[in-house]
Amino acid sequence: MAGIYIHIPFCKQRCTYCNFHFSTSLALKEALLTALHKELESRNQYLLKQSVETIYLGGGTPSLLSADEINRLFDTISNHYTIHALQEVTLEANPDDLTNDYVKSLSSTPVNRLSIGVQSFQDDDLKFMHRAHTASQADYAIKSAQDRGFEKLTIDLIYGSPHLTDADWKQNITRVQQLQIPHFSAYALTVESGTLLHHQIRKEKLPPLDQDKAASQLGILMDTAMDLGYEHYEISNLALPQQYAIHNTNYWMGHHYLGIGPSAHSFDGVSRRWNIANNALYIKQVLTTTPQPYFEEEQLSAQDRLHEYIMTSLRTQWGCDLKKVKENFGQSYTEAILDSATTHLQRKILQINNDILTLTREGKFFADRIASDLFV
């Protein structure tokens, strides 16, 4: 099974923390959509005729597309890919876009899952992040989607921001359960180069982010979510039992995926490809009558693939399977990983059961460091 990701690189405004590729101008929207159709058509052999299980429209802000534009993209997909096994079709959406009329129009598309960029249910926090919606709009958007039959919902939340108290953070998590949302993602606020947040901190208009506060709120996330019945099945993702995100879980499981659009990434098991992060150049190179490169590519060594498996698998509740490592990479790698894991096992931040390494609760605070220590 494989997945398709389509990047829609447009937003109404720039959030303070965001370093994703997008433009606040819609001037190139029509040309960009034409290029997306062309890339979908030209790369239909990339997945080697694997059945497509998931499709994910991300961004940017895909909810800037009309239902008709979404349907035309799916017409192209259905004409060029095998989609009889399609299970999950996700559209990222901002709360202020999810009006009753727009949600109703989405019901006429193949979209069966909405990922809503709530970020916080606190208005002060939303203003700080320069979000375009209010807390009440977030509530309204979620309820509107549910009223229209969208049972598969996920929202994004951000913790560790200067205005977010521990009490407010716990209230945000509790609100997820009150609204009967089956899945949510929670990310620590980070300072990325080139963002407005980075500029404000560098110019001392804001103090540096408090890492201890972020760690404390990660602990609150784990404990509160567990009490409410959510599984912390991946470092940044939580779900009610069996309500996992199929598309993202397949990423972590090493399934193949095709990325369409500016800055989109693709993976076929042995190589990784990423498109240029420039809307105008992407459009020009894709639509030219003479084929022009619009991506870069790297072949992954066995060690690269092993490191990626360790990094992604350790972030999940299913862990790093040493039997799989032995089968795919050899006994010597398995022994080296076990040797590197010894200290972490003794500190009880890593545990092993049936040859599967998983992070303990305390280990989740050090996930990236532990993974890199296991690289061989």
Helices and strands as residue ranges (DSSP letters): E 2-8, H 29-42, E 52-59, G 62-64, H 67-80, E 88-93, G 95-97, H 100-106, E 113-119, H 123-129, H 135-147, E 152-159, H 166-178, E 183-188, H 196-202, H 211-227, E 231-234, E 237-239, H 246-252, E 256-260, E 265-267, E 271-275, H 279-287, E 295-299, H 302-314, E 320-321, H 322-329, H 331-346, E 350-353, E 356-359, G 362-366, H 367-373
